[in-house]
Amino acid sequence: METTQGGPFAITPSPKIHRLCTLSLAAASLSLVPGISNAAAQAAPAGARLTFTKTLKGSTPEYKSLSIDAAGRATYDSHKLGDPSNSRDLQISAATTAQIFSLASSLHNFHSLELNTHHKVANLGLKTFTYEDGTETNKVQFNFSENRTAQQLVDLFENISNVEERIADLEYDMKYDHLDLPQALRQIQQGMDDHLFAETGLMVPTLEKISNDPRFMHLAQSRAQEIIERIHQGK
């Protein structure tokens, strides 16, 4: 059951772009990865930090970055290339933090690592993993990797970013487009069905605002409440 809740996010107004849930479904298998436990997070050095970035011109967003330390303290940023940073802080659960650091450890914290496939594939975005701990900094960049562990780590970071993007959509609609809220919430329900999210508890504060505010349509309020209950039930 997820109970992690993020703080309020300041959303910079921008033209509304409906984000499509097109990221990989492979993250649904993360819970089955052997050897991932809270012990992995405890074993990570206190000063360690992992950062994932992805840049793909023409996508929404074109740039995203998620950085997390061994205690689960994280920073997420996403924006269109050329626009200013729009970073916000969040707290990742101990279980997900353990998954992230365990997967990175399996990749030797990216030390002298080659991940890019040698096969010809489409441009799926330049991805970068960075591990930092004191004076140690390891970095690897790739477009697509056939390494299963690396793909699982990409999916986990992507699925957390999916949650943050949905929060941004909801916050925008709450300010500027109340009529779109039911559809935005339906997309969240579909994303949960397709296992496209990690750390769904981060959405709860925003969902509670929708559920409790009579200014919003009853359909939006009821869908928000349904999602909250589903998150608390771990479904």
LORO-820111 format. One record per atom (N, C-alpha, C, O): residue in one letter; x, z, y. Coordinates in steps of 0.05 Angstrom, whole numbers, padded with zeros to 5 digits, always signed. Layout:
<sites>
AXZY ...
</sites>
This chain:
<sites>
M+00017+00000-00024 M+00000+00000+00000 M+00018+00000+00025 M+00036+00016+00027 E+00011-00018+00043 E+00027-00019+00068 E+00014-00002+00089 E-00010-00004+00094 T+00030+00014+00102 T+00019+00031+00123 T+00035+00029+00149 T+00029+00042+00169 T+00057+00013+00148 T+00074+00010+00172 T+00058-00002+00195 T+00043-00021+00191 Q+00061+00010+00218 Q+00047-00001+00241 Q+00068-00006+00263 Q+00085+00010+00268 G+00065-00029+00276 G+00083-00036+00298 G+00072-00027+00324 G+00047-00022+00326 G+00088-00025+00344 G+00079-00017+00371 G+00067-00040+00385 G+00066-00063+00374 P+00056-00036+00409 P+00044-00058+00424 P+00065-00079+00431 P+00087-00072+00438 F+00057-00104+00431 F+00075-00126+00438 F+00066-00138+00464 F+00042-00143+00467 A+00084-00143+00482 A+00078-00157+00506 A+00080-00187+00501 A+00102-00197+00495 I+00058-00201+00503 I+00058-00230+00497 I+00059-00245+00523 I+00042-00242+00540 T+00079-00262+00526 T+00081-00279+00549 T+00061-00302+00548 T+00061-00317+00529 P+00042-00304+00568 P+00022-00325+00566 P+00035-00352+00565 P+00054-00358+00579 S+00024-00369+00548 S+00034-00396+00545 S+00011-00413+00534 S-00008-00401+00523 P+00012-00439+00536 P-00010-00455+00524 P-00013-00449+00495 P+00006-00447+00480 K-00039-00445+00487 K-00044-00438+00459 K-00038-00461+00440 K-00048-00483+00444 I-00022-00455+00420 I-00016-00474+00399 I-00024-00461+00373 I-00013-00440+00366 H-00042-00474+00358 H-00050-00463+00332 H-00027-00467+00312 H-00019-00490+00307 R-00017-00445+00302 R+00005-00447+00283 R-00007-00451+00255 R-00025-00437+00247 L+00004-00470+00240 L-00005-00475+00213 L+00011-00460+00193 L+00035-00457+00195 C-00002-00449+00173 C+00012-00434+00152 C+00024-00454+00132 C+00012-00459+00111 T+00048-00464+00138 T+00060-00485+00121 T+00086-00475+00108 T+00100-00491+00095 L+00093-00450+00111 L+00118-00440+00100 L+00116-00436+00070 L+00094-00437+00059 S+00138-00432+00057 S+00139-00431+00027 S+00122-00409+00016 S+00119-00388+00028 L+00112-00414-00008 L+00096-00394-00023 L+00114-00378-00042 L+00104-00359-00055 A+00139-00384-00043 A+00157-00371-00062 A+00160-00341-00058 A+00167-00327-00076 A+00154-00331-00034 A+00158-00303-00028 A+00139-00286-00044 A+00142-00261-00046 A+00118-00298-00056 A+00099-00282-00072 A+00113-00269-00096 A+00103-00249-00106 S+00136-00280-00104 S+00150-00269-00127 S+00171-00248-00120 S+00185-00238-00138 L+00174-00241-00094 L+00195-00222-00086 L+00193-00195-00100 L+00213-00183-00106 S+00168-00186-00104 S+00165-00160-00116 S+00175-00160-00145 S+00178-00138-00157 L+00180-00183-00157 L+00189-00185-00184 L+00219-00186-00187 L+00229-00187-00209 V+00233-00187-00164 V+00262-00190-00165 V+00274-00164-00177 V+00268-00143-00166 P+00290-00166-00198 P+00301-00142-00210 P+00322-00129-00193 P+00335-00142-00177 G+00324-00102-00196 G+00345-00088-00182 G+00339-00081-00153 G+00356-00069-00140 I+00315-00087-00143 I+00308-00081-00116 I+00294-00054-00116 I+00273-00051-00128 S+00306-00034-00101 S+00293-00008-00100 S+00302+00005-00074 S+00318-00005-00059 N+00290+00029-00068 N+00298+00043-00044 N+00327+00050-00045 N+00339+00054-00024 A+00339+00053-00068 A+00367+00060-00070 A+00384+00038-00057 A+00405+00045-00046 A+00375+00013-00057 A+00390-00008-00045 A+00392-00004-00015 A+00413-00008-00003 A+00369+00005-00003 A+00370+00010+00026 A+00387+00034+00032 A+00401+00034+00053 Q+00386+00054+00015 Q+00402+00078+00020 Q+00432+00072+00017 Q+00448+00084+00031 A+00439+00052+00000 A+00466+00045-00005 A+00477+00028+00018 A+00502+00027+00022 A+00460+00015+00033 A+00470-00001+00055 A+00483+00016+00076 A+00472+00037+00083 P+00506+00008+00087 P+00519+00024+00108 P+00501+00029+00131 P+00486+00011+00139 A+00503+00052+00143 A+00484+00060+00165 A+00486+00040+00188 A+00466+00036+00202 G+00510+00029+00193 G+00513+00010+00215 G+00508-00019+00209 G+00512-00036+00226 A+00499-00024+00184 A+00496-00052+00176 A+00471-00065+00189 A+00451-00051+00194 R+00473-00090+00195 R+00451-00105+00207 R+00450-00133+00195 R+00471-00146+00193 L+00426-00142+00188 L+00422-00170+00178 L+00405-00185+00198 L+00385-00175+00208 T+00413-00210+00203 T+00398-00227+00222 T+00392-00254+00209 T+00410-00266+00198 F+00367-00263+00212 F+00359-00289+00203 F+00350-00305+00227 F+00333-00295+00243 T+00360-00329+00231 T+00350-00346+00253 T+00343-00373+00241 T+00355-00382+00221 K+00324-00387+00253 K+00317-00414+00245 K+00311-00430+00270 K+00296-00421+00287 T+00322-00454+00271 T+00317-00472+00293 T+00308-00499+00283 T+00321-00511+00266 L+00285-00508+00292 L+00274-00534+00284 L+00258-00545+00307 L+00235-00537+00313 K+00270-00565+00321 K+00257-00577+00344 K+00231-00590+00336 K+00230-00605+00316 G+00209-00585+00351 G+00183-00597+00345 G+00165-00580+00328 G+00142-00586+00325 S+00176-00558+00317 S+00160-00539+00301 S+00148-00518+00320 S+00154-00517+00343 T+00131-00501+00309 T+00119-00479+00324 T+00123-00453+00309 T+00111-00449+00288 P+00141-00435+00319 P+00158-00439+00343 P+00183-00455+00336 P+00189-00459+00312 E+00197-00465+00356 E+00221-00481+00351 E+00245-00463+00344 E+00263-00472+00330 Y+00244-00439+00354 Y+00266-00420+00348 Y+00254-00393+00341 Y+00235-00383+00354 K+00265-00381+00320 K+00256-00354+00312 K+00281-00338+00303 K+00299-00349+00292 S+00280-00312+00308 S+00302-00295+00300 S+00290-00268+00292 S+00274-00256+00307 L+00299-00258+00269 L+00291-00231+00260 L+00316-00216+00252 L+00331-00224+00234 S+00321-00194+00266 S+00345-00178+00261 S+00336-00150+00252 S+00319-00138+00265 I+00348-00139+00231 I+00340-00113+00220 I+00364-00097+00212 I+00383-00107+00201 D+00363-00070+00218 D+00385-00053+00210 D+00378-00038+00184 D+00355-00041+00174 A+00396-00021+00174 A+00392-00008+00149 A+00369+00012+00150 A+00359+00020+00129 A+00361+00021+00173 A+00339+00040+00176 A+00312+00026+00181 A+00292+00039+00184 G+00312-00001+00180 G+00287-00016+00183 G+00280-00021+00212 G+00260-00033+00218 R+00297-00013+00231 R+00292-00020+00259 R+00298-00050+00263 R+00320-00059+00257 A+00279-00064+00274 A+00281-00093+00276 A+00273-00103+00303 A+00260-00090+00319 T+00283-00128+00308 T+00276-00142+00333 T+00268-00171+00325 T+00283-00184+00310 Y+00246-00180+00335 Y+00236-00207+00330 Y+00234-00222+00356 Y+00226-00212+00376 D+00243-00248+00355 D+00242-00265+00378 D+00233-00293+00369 D+00243-00303+00348 S+00215-00305+00384 S+00208-00333+00378 S+00200-00346+00404 S+00187-00334+00421 H+00207-00371+00406 H+00200-00386+00430 H+00207-00416+00427 H+00220-00424+00408 K+00197-00432+00446 K+00204-00460+00446 K+00232-00463+00457 K+00241-00448+00475 L+00247-00482+00446 L+00274-00486+00455 L+00274-00492+00485 L+00258-00508+00495 G+00292-00478+00500 G+00293-00481+00529 G+00278-00460+00544 G+00282-00456+00567 D+00259-00446+00529 D+00244-00425+00542 D+00259-00398+00540 D+00277-00396+00523 P+00253-00379+00557 P+00267-00353+00555 P+00260-00338+00530 P+00240-00343+00517 S+00277-00319+00523 S+00273-00301+00500 S+00247-00285+00503 S+00239-00278+00526 N+00234-00280+00481 N+00210-00264+00481 N+00211-00243+00459 N+00194-00242+00441 S+00232-00227+00459 S+00237-00208+00437 S+00220-00184+00439 S+00212-00175+00461 R+00214-00172+00416 R+00199-00147+00414 R+00209-00131+00390 R+00218-00143+00370 D+00206-00105+00393 D+00216-00087+00372 D+00194-00082+00351 D+00170-00082+00358 L+00202-00077+00326 L+00183-00069+00305 L+00198-00052+00285 L+00223-00052+00283 Q+00183-00039+00268 Q+00194-00022+00247 Q+00186-00033+00220 Q+00162-00036+00215 I+00206-00040+00204 I+00201-00050+00177 I+00201-00027+00157 I+00216-00009+00160 S+00183-00029+00137 S+00181-00008+00118 S+00206-00005+00101 S+00223-00023+00100 A+00210+00019+00089 A+00234+00024+00073 A+00235+00005+00049 A+00257-00004+00042 A+00212-00001+00037 A+00212-00018+00013 A+00221-00047+00020 A+00237-00058+00006 T+00211-00057+00042 T+00219-00084+00050 T+00248-00085+00060 T+00262-00104+00054 T+00256-00064+00074 T+00284-00062+00082 T+00302-00062+00057 T+00323-00075+00057 A+00294-00048+00037 A+00310-00047+00012 A+00311-00075-00001 A+00333-00083-00010 Q+00289-00089-00001 Q+00289-00117-00012 Q+00309-00134+00004 Q+00325-00149-00009 I+00308-00133+00030 I+00325-00150+00046 I+00355-00144+00041 I+00370-00163+00037 F+00362-00119+00042 F+00391-00112+00038 F+00400-00116+00010 F+00423-00122+00005 S+00382-00113-00010 S+00390-00118-00037 S+00395-00147-00042 S+00414-00155-00056 L+00377-00164-00032 L+00381-00193-00035 L+00407-00202-00021 L+00422-00218-00032 A+00412-00191+00003 A+00437-00198+00017 A+00461-00189+00002 A+00482-00203+00000 S+00460-00165-00010 S+00482-00155-00026 S+00487-00173-00050 S+00510-00177-00058 S+00466-00184-00062 S+00469-00202-00085 S+00484-00228-00076 S+00496-00241-00093 L+00482-00233-00051 L+00496-00257-00039 L+00523-00249-00027 L+00534-00263-00011 H+00533-00225-00035 H+00558-00214-00025 H+00559-00212+00006 H+00579-00217+00019 N+00535-00206+00017 N+00532-00204+00046 N+00543-00228+00061 N+00554-00226+00083 F+00540-00252+00048 F+00546-00278+00059 F+00576-00283+00063 F+00584-00301+00078 H+00593-00267+00051 H+00622-00270+00054 H+00631-00295+00039 H+00627-00298+00014 S+00644-00314+00053 S+00655-00339+00042 S+00634-00352+00024 S+00640-00360+00001 L+00610-00355+00034 L+00587-00366+00019 L+00580-00394+00028 L+00578-00399+00052 E+00575-00412+00009 E+00565-00438+00015 E+00537-00441+00003 E+00533-00438-00021 L+00517-00445+00020 L+00489-00446+00011 L+00477-00474+00013 L+00458-00480-00002 N+00486-00491+00030 N+00473-00516+00035 N+00474-00534+00010 N+00495-00537-00002 T+00451-00546+00003 T+00450-00564-00020 T+00466-00589-00014 T+00469-00597+00008 H+00477-00600-00036 H+00492-00625-00033 H+00474-00650-00037 H+00483-00672-00036 H+00448-00644-00042 H+00429-00666-00045 H+00417-00673-00018 H+00416-00657+00000 K+00409-00698-00015 K+00397-00707+00010 K+00368-00697+00012 K+00351-00703-00005 V+00363-00681+00033 V+00336-00671+00037 V+00329-00674+00067 V+00346-00679+00083 A+00303-00672+00073 A+00294-00674+00100 A+00304-00651+00117 A+00313-00631+00106 N+00302-00654+00143 N+00310-00632+00161 N+00288-00611+00161 N+00266-00614+00171 L+00295-00588+00149 L+00277-00566+00146 L+00283-00543+00166 L+00272-00522+00164 G+00302-00548+00183 G+00310-00528+00203 G+00336-00516+00197 G+00342-00510+00173 L+00353-00512+00217 L+00378-00499+00213 L+00374-00469+00210 L+00364-00456+00229 K+00381-00458+00187 K+00377-00430+00182 K+00405-00416+00182 K+00425-00427+00173 T+00405-00392+00192 T+00430-00376+00193 T+00425-00348+00184 T+00407-00335+00194 F+00441-00339+00165 F+00442-00311+00157 F+00468-00299+00169 F+00489-00310+00167 T+00465-00275+00181 T+00488-00261+00192 T+00488-00232+00182 T+00467-00219+00184 Y+00510-00223+00172 Y+00513-00195+00164 Y+00534-00182+00182 Y+00556-00193+00185 E+00527-00159+00194 E+00546-00145+00212 E+00548-00116+00203 E+00527-00103+00198 D+00572-00106+00202 D+00577-00078+00197 D+00604-00070+00209 D+00625-00075+00197 G+00603-00057+00232 G+00627-00050+00246 G+00642-00075+00255 G+00632-00092+00270 T+00667-00078+00245 T+00683-00101+00252 T+00679-00125+00233 T+00690-00147+00238 E+00663-00121+00212 E+00657-00143+00193 E+00633-00159+00202 E+00612-00149+00207 T+00637-00185+00203 T+00615-00204+00209 T+00617-00228+00191 T+00637-00242+00191 N+00597-00232+00175 N+00596-00255+00157 N+00572-00272+00165 N+00550-00262+00170 K+00576-00298+00165 K+00554-00317+00173 K+00554-00341+00155 K+00575-00351+00148 V+00530-00351+00149 V+00527-00375+00133 V+00503-00391+00145 V+00483-00379+00152 Q+00506-00417+00147 Q+00486-00435+00158 Q+00479-00456+00137 Q+00496-00465+00122 F+00453-00464+00137 F+00445-00484+00118 F+00417-00496+00126 F+00403-00483+00141 N+00411-00519+00116 N+00385-00532+00120 N+00367-00524+00097 N+00344-00515+00101 F+00377-00529+00072 F+00362-00522+00049 F+00381-00513+00027 F+00402-00525+00024 S+00374-00492+00012 S+00391-00482-00009 S+00377-00482-00035 S+00353-00475-00036 E+00391-00488-00056 E+00380-00487-00083 E+00386-00459-00096 E+00378-00454-00119 N+00399-00442-00081 N+00405-00415-00091 N+00379-00399-00090 N+00368-00395-00068 R+00369-00390-00112 R+00343-00376-00114 R+00343-00351-00098 R+00323-00345-00084 T+00364-00335-00098 T+00365-00310-00083 T+00364-00316-00053 T+00350-00302-00038 A+00379-00336-00044 A+00378-00343-00016 A+00350-00352-00007 A+00341-00345+00014 Q+00337-00367-00025 Q+00310-00376-00018 Q+00290-00353-00017 Q+00272-00352+00000 Q+00294-00334-00034 Q+00277-00310-00034 Q+00281-00294-00008 Q+00262-00284+00004 L+00306-00293+00001 L+00311-00279+00026 L+00300-00294+00050 L+00289-00282+00068 V+00302-00320+00050 V+00289-00337+00071 V+00259-00331+00071 V+00248-00327+00093 D+00247-00332+00048 D+00218-00328+00047 D+00209-00301+00057 D+00189-00299+00071 L+00225-00281+00051 L+00218-00254+00061 L+00220-00252+00091 L+00202-00241+00104 F+00241-00263+00102 F+00243-00263+00132 F+00221-00280+00144 F+00209-00273+00164 E+00215-00303+00132 E+00194-00321+00142 E+00167-00307+00142 E+00151-00310+00160 N+00162-00293+00120 N+00136-00280+00118 N+00132-00257+00137 N+00109-00251+00145 I+00154-00243+00144 I+00152-00223+00166 I+00147-00237+00193 I+00130-00228+00209 S+00161-00259+00197 S+00157-00274+00222 S+00129-00286+00224 S+00117-00287+00245 N+00117-00293+00201 N+00089-00303+00201 N+00070-00281+00212 N+00052-00287+00227 V+00075-00256+00204 V+00059-00234+00214 V+00061-00232+00244 V+00041-00229+00259 E+00086-00233+00254 E+00090-00231+00283 E+00078-00254+00298 E+00068-00250+00320 E+00078-00278+00286 E+00065-00301+00299 E+00035-00298+00300 E+00022-00306+00320 R+00023-00286+00279 R-00006-00282+00279 R-00013-00261+00300 R-00034-00263+00313 I+00003-00240+00303 I-00001-00220+00324 I-00002-00233+00351 I-00019-00228+00367 A+00018-00251+00356 A+00019-00265+00381 A-00006-00282+00386 A-00016-00283+00408 D-00015-00296+00365 D-00040-00311+00368 D-00064-00294+00375 D-00079-00301+00393 L-00067-00271+00361 L-00089-00253+00367 L-00088-00242+00395 L-00108-00241+00409 E-00064-00234+00403 E-00061-00223+00430 E-00068-00244+00451 E-00081-00237+00472 Y-00060-00269+00446 Y-00067-00290+00465 Y-00098-00294+00467 Y-00109-00295+00488 D-00110-00296+00443 D-00139-00300+00443 D-00154-00276+00455 D-00175-00281+00468 M-00145-00252+00452 M-00158-00229+00463 M-00157-00231+00494 M-00176-00220+00507 K-00137-00243+00505 K-00135-00246+00534 K-00149-00271+00545 K-00162-00270+00566 Y-00146-00293+00530 Y-00154-00319+00542 Y-00174-00335+00527 Y-00185-00354+00538 D-00179-00329+00502 D-00197-00346+00486 D-00212-00330+00465 D-00206-00333+00441 H-00231-00314+00474 H-00246-00297+00455 H-00260-00313+00433 H-00263-00304+00411 L-00269-00337+00440 L-00285-00353+00421 L-00267-00362+00397 L-00278-00369+00376 D-00241-00362+00401 D-00224-00371+00379 D-00216-00349+00360 D-00205-00354+00339 L-00223-00324+00367 L-00214-00302+00350 L-00224-00303+00321 L-00209-00298+00303 P-00250-00311+00317 P-00259-00312+00289 P-00242-00331+00272 P-00236-00326+00249 Q-00235-00354+00283 Q-00219-00374+00269 Q-00191-00364+00264 Q-00180-00367+00242 A-00179-00351+00284 A-00152-00340+00281 A-00152-00318+00260 A-00133-00317+00244 L-00173-00302+00258 L-00175-00282+00238 L-00179-00294+00210 L-00169-00284+00190 R-00194-00316+00209 R-00198-00329+00183 R-00172-00341+00173 R-00167-00340+00149 Q-00155-00350+00191 Q-00129-00360+00183 Q-00112-00338+00171 Q-00096-00342+00153 I-00115-00314+00182 I-00100-00291+00171 I-00110-00285+00143 I-00094-00280+00125 Q-00136-00285+00139 Q-00147-00280+00113 Q-00137-00301+00093 Q-00130-00294+00070 Q-00136-00326+00101 Q-00126-00347+00083 Q-00096-00343+00078 Q-00087-00347+00055 G-00081-00335+00098 G-00052-00330+00094 G-00047-00307+00075 G-00028-00308+00059 M-00064-00287+00076 M-00062-00265+00056 M-00068-00275+00028 M-00055-00267+00009 D-00088-00292+00026 D-00095-00303+00000 D-00071-00319-00012 D-00066-00319-00036 D-00056-00332+00006 D-00034-00350-00002 D-00007-00335-00003 D+00014-00348-00007 H-00007-00309+00001 H+00017-00293+00000 H+00038-00302+00021 H+00062-00303+00015 L+00029-00308+00045 L+00047-00318+00066 L+00056-00296+00085 L+00070-00301+00104 F+00048-00271+00079 F+00055-00249+00097 F+00070-00227+00083 F+00066-00221+00060 A+00088-00214+00098 A+00101-00189+00090 A+00099-00170+00113 A+00100-00178+00136 E+00096-00144+00107 E+00092-00124+00128 E+00066-00128+00144 E+00066-00128+00169 T+00045-00133+00130 T+00019-00138+00143 T+00009-00114+00159 T-00007-00117+00178 G+00019-00090+00153 G+00012-00067+00169 G+00019-00069+00198 G+00007-00055+00215 L+00037-00086+00205 L+00045-00090+00233 L+00021-00101+00249 L+00020-00098+00273 M+00002-00114+00235 M-00021-00126+00249 M-00043-00105+00255 M-00060-00110+00272 V-00042-00082+00242 V-00064-00063+00244 V-00071-00054+00273 V-00094-00055+00280 P-00052-00047+00289 P-00059-00038+00317 P-00075-00060+00332 P-00094-00053+00346 T-00067-00085+00330 T-00081-00106+00343 T-00108-00111+00331 T-00128-00115+00345 L-00110-00110+00305 L-00136-00113+00291 L-00155-00091+00299 L-00179-00096+00302 E-00145-00067+00302 E-00162-00044+00310 E-00174-00048+00338 E-00197-00041+00343 K-00158-00060+00355 K-00167-00066+00382 K-00191-00085+00381 K-00210-00082+00396 I-00188-00106+00365 I-00210-00125+00362 I-00235-00113+00349 I-00257-00116+00359 S-00230-00098+00328 S-00253-00085+00314 S-00268-00066+00331 S-00293-00063+00328 N-00255-00052+00349 N-00268-00031+00365 N-00277-00040+00393 N-00288-00024+00408 D-00272-00066+00400 D-00279-00075+00427 D-00305-00091+00427 D-00305-00112+00415 P-00326-00081+00439 P-00352-00095+00439 P-00352-00122+00455 P-00371-00137+00454 R-00330-00127+00470 R-00329-00152+00485 R-00326-00176+00466 R-00333-00198+00473 F-00316-00171+00442 F-00311-00193+00423 F-00335-00197+00405 F-00351-00179+00400 M-00337-00222+00395 M-00359-00229+00377 M-00360-00211+00353 M-00340-00201+00343 H-00385-00206+00343 H-00388-00189+00319 H-00373-00201+00296 H-00362-00186+00280 L-00372-00227+00293 L-00358-00240+00271 L-00328-00233+00272 L-00315-00227+00252 A-00317-00233+00297 A-00289-00226+00300 A-00284-00197+00293 A-00265-00190+00280 Q-00302-00180+00302 Q-00299-00151+00296 Q-00301-00146+00266 Q-00285-00130+00256 S-00320-00158+00253 S-00323-00153+00224 S-00300-00164+00208 S-00291-00152+00189 R-00290-00188+00216 R-00266-00199+00202 R-00242-00182+00206 R-00226-00177+00188 A-00238-00172+00230 A-00215-00154+00236 A-00217-00129+00219 A-00197-00121+00208 Q-00241-00118+00216 Q-00244-00094+00200 Q-00239-00100+00170 Q-00227-00083+00156 E-00248-00123+00161 E-00244-00130+00134 E-00214-00133+00128 E-00205-00125+00106 I-00199-00144+00146 I-00170-00147+00142 I-00156-00120+00142 I-00138-00116+00126 I-00165-00102+00160 I-00153-00075+00161 I-00157-00062+00134 I-00138-00050+00123 E-00181-00063+00123 E-00187-00050+00098 E-00171-00063+00075 E-00161-00049+00058 R-00167-00089+00076 R-00151-00102+00056 R-00122-00094+00057 R-00109-00091+00037 I-00112-00091+00082 I-00084-00082+00085 I-00080-00054+00073 I-00061-00049+00059 H-00099-00036+00080 H-00097-00009+00070 H-00099-00007+00040 H-00089+00011+00027 Q-00114-00026+00029 Q-00117-00027-00001 Q-00094-00041-00014 Q-00092-00042-00039 G-00076-00053+00002 G-00053-00067-00009 G-00060-00093-00023 G-00046-00101-00042 K-00081-00106-00015 K-00090-00131-00028 K-00081-00155-00012 K-00087-00178-00020 
</sites>
